Amino acid sequence: DRGDIAEGERIKQPTEGAMWLTHFGQVITLEEAYKITDIMYPISLISCACRRSMEGLPDEENFTCMGMGPGMYKWERWPDTYRGGVHFLTPDEAKEVLSKLNKRGLVHSIYTFGTPYLGGLCNCDDPDCAAIRTVVDLGIKILWKGHYVAKIDPELCNGCSSCIHRCQFRALSFNASRNKAYIDQFQCFGCGLCATECDQEAITMVERASLPALANVW
């Protein structure tokens, strides 16, 4: 935006390469997050570093992310990362937390911590989330699109536009001439927040691989 296009392109590739080796993520739906909680162990509710840095939230108001794996038993070794401690959850407790965070409009995403090892299930939003800001504002792919894409059934959409404010990726807009919501599927990251908001069930999530034009758009 400041005209540093050449500089941005210069740092893009090495930044992506470095992150892919260490710490990058992929957007998932609420249903996928539920499935992950059935196989991740242990599950711990932790405070969000992004929200801490962007909003300065106190720890007790900032438990929106989840850590996984045996490293969580050693969280005391990194007190600055796990401020406020950790809260270990059962799979059912984790699903209840995820449901509440989804209703708040937070995007679910899974992250590597030392690729290929998965270490975190994050729940955040724009502009707090560093990964969302980096990929949407700068085009640096440290957060990959999910395996699903949102699709609107125009026959069911009543034009209430309640879904539009839920989109963190600038994929949703309102078509005033048709009085319908519109999804740019090339921009859609497949988080499903629009679908879980729609009372008319006009939005469904379809597999990215089933759409030839989008099958390789990550």
C-alpha positions in Angstrom: 0.0 0.0 0.0 3.0 2.3 0.6 4.5 1.4 -2.8 6.9 -1.1 -1.5 5.8 -3.7 -4.0 9.3 -4.8 -5.1 10.4 -5.2 -1.5 7.3 -7.2 -0.6 8.0 -9.6 -3.5 11.6 -9.9 -2.4 10.8 -11.1 1.1 7.7 -13.1 0.1 9.4 -16.3 -1.1 12.0 -16.7 1.7 9.4 -15.8 4.3 7.0 -18.5 3.0 9.9 -21.1 2.8 11.0 -20.4 6.3 7.5 -20.6 7.8 6.7 -23.8 5.9 9.6 -25.5 7.6 8.6 -24.3 11.1 5.2 -22.9 11.7 2.3 -22.5 9.2 -1.4 -23.2 9.3 -4.5 -24.3 7.4 -8.0 -23.1 7.8 -10.5 -25.8 8.9 -14.3 -26.0 9.5 -16.0 -26.5 12.8 -16.8 -30.1 11.9 -13.1 -30.7 11.1 -12.1 -29.1 14.4 -14.4 -31.5 16.2 -12.8 -34.5 14.5 -9.3 -33.3 15.4 -10.3 -33.1 19.1 -11.1 -36.8 19.0 -7.5 -37.7 18.0 -5.4 -34.9 19.5 -3.9 -35.6 23.0 -3.6 -34.0 25.3 -5.9 -31.0 24.6 -5.1 -27.7 26.4 -6.8 -24.4 26.3 -4.2 -21.6 26.1 -4.0 -17.9 25.8 -3.7 -16.4 22.3 -0.4 -14.6 21.5 -1.9 -12.7 18.6 -4.7 -11.2 20.7 -2.2 -10.5 23.5 0.0 -8.4 21.1 -2.8 -6.7 19.2 -5.3 -5.9 22.0 -3.2 -6.3 25.1 -5.9 -8.6 26.6 -5.4 -9.8 30.1 -4.8 -13.6 30.3 -8.1 -14.4 31.9 -10.0 -12.9 28.9 -7.7 -14.4 26.3 -8.1 -18.2 26.4 -9.2 -18.9 22.8 -6.5 -21.2 21.4 -5.7 -24.9 21.9 -2.4 -26.6 22.2 -1.8 -30.3 21.7 0.8 -33.0 22.2 3.1 -34.0 25.0 4.9 -30.7 25.0 1.9 -29.3 26.8 2.9 -31.2 29.9 6.1 -29.1 29.9 4.4 -25.7 29.4 6.1 -24.2 32.5 9.4 -24.2 30.5 7.9 -21.4 28.3 6.0 -19.2 30.8 6.1 -16.1 28.5 4.3 -18.2 25.8 1.8 -19.8 28.0 0.8 -16.9 30.2 -1.9 -17.7 32.6 -1.1 -21.4 32.5 -3.0 -24.0 30.6 -6.4 -25.7 31.1 -6.5 -29.4 30.1 -9.7 -30.4 28.4 -11.5 -33.6 27.5 -12.6 -34.0 23.8 -16.2 -33.1 24.8 -15.1 -30.1 26.7 -13.0 -29.0 23.7 -16.0 -29.3 21.4 -18.1 -27.2 23.7 -15.4 -24.5 23.7 -15.0 -24.6 19.9 -18.8 -24.3 19.5 -18.9 -21.1 21.6 -15.9 -19.6 19.8 -17.5 -20.4 16.4 -20.6 -18.5 17.5 -18.4 -15.5 18.4 -17.1 -15.6 14.8 -13.6 -16.9 15.3 -11.8 -18.8 12.5 -10.5 -22.3 13.3 -7.1 -23.2 11.9 -4.5 -26.0 12.6 -0.8 -25.2 12.8 2.5 -26.9 12.7 5.1 -26.3 15.3 8.2 -27.7 13.7 6.8 -29.1 10.5 5.4 -31.8 10.1 4.3 -31.9 13.7 1.0 -30.4 14.6 0.9 -28.4 17.8 -2.0 -26.0 17.8 -5.6 -25.5 17.0 -6.1 -21.7 16.9 -9.3 -19.7 17.0 -8.9 -16.1 16.0 -10.1 -13.4 13.7 -8.9 -10.4 11.6 -7.3 -8.1 12.5 -6.0 -9.8 15.6 -4.7 -13.0 13.9 -1.2 -12.5 12.5 -1.6 -15.3 10.0 -4.8 -14.0 8.6 -3.4 -10.5 8.3 -0.2 -11.8 6.6 -2.0 -13.8 4.0 -4.9 -11.4 3.3 -3.0 -8.1 3.4 0.4 -9.1 2.1 -0.3 -12.2 0.1 2.3 -14.2 2.0 1.0 -17.8 2.3 1.7 -18.8 5.8 -2.0 -19.8 6.2 -3.4 -22.2 3.6 -7.0 -22.3 2.4 -9.1 -25.2 3.7 -10.3 -28.3 1.9 -13.8 -26.8 1.6 -15.4 -23.9 -0.2 -18.6 -22.1 0.7 -21.5 -22.2 -1.9 -24.7 -20.3 -1.8 -28.1 -21.6 -2.9 -29.8 -18.5 -4.3 -33.2 -20.1 -3.9 -32.7 -20.4 -0.2 -30.9 -17.1 0.5 -33.3 -14.5 1.7 -30.8 -11.6 1.5 -30.6 -11.0 5.3 -26.8 -10.5 4.9 -26.1 -11.8 8.4 -23.4 -14.0 7.0 -21.3 -11.2 5.5 -19.8 -9.8 8.7 -18.6 -13.2 9.6 -16.1 -13.5 6.7 -12.5 -12.7 7.6 -11.1 -13.2 4.1 -13.1 -10.6 2.0 -14.8 -13.4 0.1 -18.4 -12.4 1.0 -20.4 -9.4 -0.3 -24.0 -8.4 -0.9 -25.5 -8.3 -4.3 -28.0 -5.5 -4.0 -29.5 -6.0 -7.5 -30.4 -9.6 -6.6 -30.8 -9.1 -2.8 -28.6 -12.1 -2.3 -25.3 -12.8 -0.6 -22.4 -13.4 -3.0 -19.3 -15.6 -2.4 -16.1 -15.1 -4.4 -15.0 -18.8 -4.2 -11.4 -17.9 -5.3 -11.1 -15.8 -2.2 -12.9 -18.2 0.1 -10.7 -19.9 2.7 -13.3 -22.5 3.6 -13.7 -21.6 7.3 -17.5 -22.2 7.2 -18.4 -19.3 9.5 -20.9 -18.1 7.0 -22.6 -21.5 6.9 -22.9 -21.8 10.6 -24.5 -18.3 10.7 -27.1 -18.9 8.0 -30.6 -19.7 9.5 -31.9 -20.5 6.1 -29.3 -23.2 5.5 -28.6 -21.5 2.2 -24.8 -21.9 2.5 -23.1 -25.3 2.2 -19.5 -26.3 2.3 -18.3 -28.3 -0.8 -15.0 -30.0 -1.3 -12.4 -27.9 -3.0 -11.2 -30.9 -5.0 -14.7 -31.2 -6.6 -14.3 -27.9 -8.3 -11.8 -28.1 -11.1 -11.0 -24.3 -11.1 -10.3 -24.4 -7.4 -8.8 -27.8 -6.8 -5.3 -26.4 -6.8 -6.0 -23.0 -5.3 -4.6 -23.1 -1.8 
